[in-house]
Amino acid sequence: MTENSNPPAAPQEPPASPIRLAAGIFEYLKPPQLFQTFWLAGFESASHINPAGKRLDMIAGVQHDRQAAHDYALLREMGIRSARDGLRWHLIDRGCGKYDFSSFLPMLQAAEREGIQVLWDVCHYGWPDDIDLFSHEFVNRFRQFSAAVARVVRENTERIPIYTPINEISFLTWAASREIVFPHAHGRDDEIKCQLVRASIACIEAVRSVDPRARFVFAEPIIHVVPPRNRPDLERAAATQDASQWESWDMISGKVRPELGGNPKYLDIIGVNYYHSNQWEHPDVRLRWEDNPLDDRWVPFYKLLDGVSKRYERPIFVAETSHFGIGRPRWIREIAWEVYQARRHGTPIEGICIYPILDRYDWGDSTHWHNSGLWDLVPDETGSLRRVLNEEYAAALRCSQKMLAEIGCE
């Protein structure tokens, strides 16, 4: 894909909204309160088995496990003191109620030393080899594991913990029912999603039994799907595909499939994941973000955020966003501007997480790097991956931070 490296024209002052005219938006909308900083960093934590049968460990792959303290210190240099990070269930759970937290404790303790608030993914796609996703044991083991995690976190920090039980239930369901994520269970989408919802609810109950203060994030992609032009026969199919984005949140909150045990008390913090490919023409033709002018069916991100906020009335933040290559600076400036507009129009966005904060390689090809991080990774003579700040991306981030700080989002 060819990206336009030129920055967009300077944004104009957004039109005054009725809220702002009536009460003044700065009085009406509370400043962000969930996180230490409005900007967060996200560390890629996927640990699933890929189509080649290889267990991934992205934390180890980018040496974040070895360099966690350094990585967290780098965040502070960029004015970021909150982050998303992950545990690796397959490394910790030894079965029969036995756990080895040696892969996690150094990261937790490093975050504490560096003053970084971490939102921990309890399961980021991968689980131990001896558990069948479709078995009752999957839910039980995840419940027990979650309680063990909560005990370790409680013993090592006084912070109010924030967890993501299972990262991106909707995406994981889609990927695990195709040739992307094990178990490649074709045609079992509904079973997978229901099982992940059951496990997430079990996680919440287990963690709250250990630490009632805990908060929970449910991070899911938001999308916008339209029918092809001059194809009214596909309008219903496009609408169905678009509506699928709500299923996981609705199941967790008990709006649908109440037999799964969902309840409004479980839907705590909503994380919105958004990339350049999240708007498309049914079934799979991407609306091109890089075009100028944009497709007239494109919906501004701030309007999508407003729709999620009004639907669920929960705390909301951008849990994943970034781009790659030369498009990184332009993307982060545009996302920041959209969030600026969202807050000025009354949508209480709590933060933006740059994900991934470190460059990452492809799940299916470890030799292909995405050039997507704020820090590029360059091997030195010892095999260590040096963190090299991408200066253009960093400059765009600093400008974006300054803009949002003007409305109290620091």
C-alpha positions, -999 to 999 in steps of 0.1 A, spaced: 0 0 0 13 34 -9 10 59 20 9 97 17 37 109 40 26 145 39 8 157 70 -29 166 67 -39 202 66 -41 219 100 -74 209 116 -100 237 120 -118 244 153 -146 219 156 -181 233 155 -196 242 188 -219 214 200 -253 219 218 -236 207 250 -209 233 247 -233 261 239 -255 252 268 -230 246 296 -195 248 282 -178 215 274 -150 220 298 -174 223 327 -197 195 315 -171 168 307 -150 155 336 -113 151 329 -100 116 323 -97 97 356 -90 60 348 -53 61 340 -21 78 352 -17 94 318 -41 99 289 -16 82 266 -9 45 271 15 21 255 5 -14 245 30 -43 244 21 -71 219 14 -102 241 0 -128 217 9 -164 227 -13 -186 205 -4 -214 182 -2 -203 146 -13 -222 115 22 -238 112 17 -253 147 42 -230 163 36 -215 197 41 -178 195 55 -157 224 55 -121 212 67 -108 246 98 -130 243 101 -124 206 107 -86 210 126 -93 243 102 -73 264 105 -100 291 143 -94 292 140 -56 289 108 -48 307 124 -23 331 141 -5 303 109 -5 282 89 10 311 116 36 316 114 46 280 77 52 283 83 78 310 106 96 287 77 101 263 53 112 291 35 78 292 30 62 326 2 37 318 4 6 297 -13 -25 285 7 -57 289 1 -94 292 6 -126 312 15 -159 294 -10 -184 307 8 -213 289 40 -206 308 25 -200 342 -1 -227 346 16 -261 353 -17 -280 359 -31 -294 391 -33 -260 407 5 -254 404 18 -221 390 52 -207 381 51 -169 380 88 -165 372 79 -152 337 55 -126 351 69 -114 385 99 -96 371 77 -76 347 52 -67 375 80 -57 398 97 -37 370 65 -18 364 62 -10 400 98 3 402 93 25 372 60 39 383 40 24 354 3 15 358 -3 -17 339 -35 -31 326 -28 -68 324 -43 -92 298 -50 -124 317 -53 -143 284 -40 -129 251 -51 -156 227 -30 -185 240 -37 -212 266 -19 -243 279 -15 -272 255 -34 -296 278 -67 -277 278 -94 -282 252 -110 -248 244 -144 -265 241 -143 -284 274 -158 -274 308 -123 -277 321 -113 -246 301 -135 -224 321 -125 -240 354 -88 -237 347 -92 -201 337 -111 -194 368 -84 -209 390 -56 -192 370 -73 -158 373 -76 -161 411 -39 -171 413 -30 -140 392 -50 -117 414 -33 -130 445 2 -124 430 -7 -89 419 -23 -80 452 8 -92 470 31 -71 448 14 -38 443 -10 -15 462 -25 -1 430 -61 -8 421 -56 -36 395 -71 -35 360 -74 -67 340 -85 -77 305 -99 -112 311 -96 -123 274 -83 -99 248 -106 -93 218 -132 -120 222 -148 -111 188 -115 -112 169 -103 -143 187 -135 -161 178 -131 -151 142 -94 -161 141 -99 -194 160 -126 -205 136 -102 -200 107 -66 -208 97 -52 -181 119 -53 -192 156 -55 -227 171 -78 -247 172 -88 -236 136 -123 -248 144 -142 -240 112 -179 -234 116 -178 -233 154 -178 -195 158 -208 -193 181 -194 -221 204 -161 -203 206 -176 -169 215 -199 -184 241 -171 -203 257 -148 -172 259 -177 -152 274 -182 -179 301 -145 -179 308 -144 -141 311 -172 -140 336 -155 -168 356 -123 -147 356 -141 -116 369 -158 -136 397 -125 -153 407 -105 -120 407 -132 -101 427 -132 -129 453 -95 -121 459 -95 -83 453 -129 -66 451 -112 -34 440 -103 -48 406 -115 -32 374 -120 -50 340 -115 -40 304 -132 -56 275 -113 -45 244 -130 -52 210 -126 -39 175 -152 -13 164 -161 -15 127 -182 2 100 -195 -20 72 -214 -8 42 -230 -26 12 -214 -22 -22 -227 6 -43 -258 -3 -64 -262 -36 -45 -293 -31 -23 -296 -69 -21 -265 -69 1 -277 -42 25 -290 -67 50 -258 -88 49 -237 -57 55 -259 -46 84 -256 -80 100 -218 -80 96 -217 -45 111 -239 -55 141 -216 -84 149 -193 -59 166 -217 -56 196 -221 -93 203 -193 -98 229 -202 -67 249 -239 -76 248 -232 -111 260 -210 -100 288 -236 -75 300 -265 -100 296 -283 -81 269 -283 -113 248 -277 -150 255 -286 -146 293 -280 -183 297 -242 -175 296 -245 -157 329 -239 -122 316 -249 -92 337 -244 -54 335 -220 -57 366 -195 -75 344 -192 -48 317 -169 -23 334 -145 -5 310 -148 -6 273 -117 -7 251 -121 3 215 -96 -11 190 -93 7 157 -70 5 128 -70 17 91 -88 -15 80 -118 -12 104 -141 2 78 -150 -18 47 -175 -26 20 -192 -60 25 -179 -86 25 -142 -76 27 -132 -46 5 -114 -20 27 -125 17 25 -92 34 20 -82 56 48 -52 70 28 -74 84 0 -81 121 -4 -110 127 -6 -122 99 15 -150 76 4 -183 93 12 -194 63 32 -165 67 56 -176 76 91 -153 98 112 -138 80 142 -152 104 167 -187 95 156 -180 58 160 -167 65 195 -198 84 203 -220 55 192 -202 31 215 -203 55 244 -241 61 241 -249 24 235 -232 12 267 -227 43 289 -195 29 304 -160 43 307 -144 41 273 -109 44 259 -90 36 226 -74 4 236 -55 -3 204 -45 19 175 -14 25 153 -3 23 118 29 12 100 57 25 79 56 61 68 19 63 77 26 62 114 29 100 121 -1 109 100 -23 82 116 -15 92 152 -22 129 145 -55 120 129 -65 97 158 -56 124 183 -77 149 164 -106 126 163 -104 120 200 -100 157 206 -133 162 186 -150 134 205 -142 150 239 -151 185 227 -185 170 216 -191 154 250 -179 118 245 -158 110 277 -129 92 262 -104 82 289 -73 76 269 -55 64 238 -32 33 237 -6 31 211 -5 -6 201 21 -19 196 45 5 212 75 -16 201 78 -29 165 66 -65 160 71 -93 135 44 -111 117 26 -140 134 32 -162 104 67 -150 94 92 -140 121 115 -125 95 88 -99 84 87 -69 107 57 -45 105 75 -12 112 46 -3 134 62 7 167 71 40 183 104 23 188 120 2 160 140 -28 171 175 -32 158 197 -62 167 232 -55 180 263 -76 179 251 -96 210 217 -104 196 200 -79 219 172 -59 202 180 -22 207 150 2 210 155 30 185 130 58 187 113 66 154 118 104 154 90 113 130 65 92 148 77 106 181 74 142 169 38 135 158 30 120 191 44 150 210 23 174 189 -7 152 196 0 151 233 2 189 234 -31 193 216 -50 170 239 -33 185 270 -50 218 261 -84 202 270 -71 184 301 -61 151 286 -26 147 298 
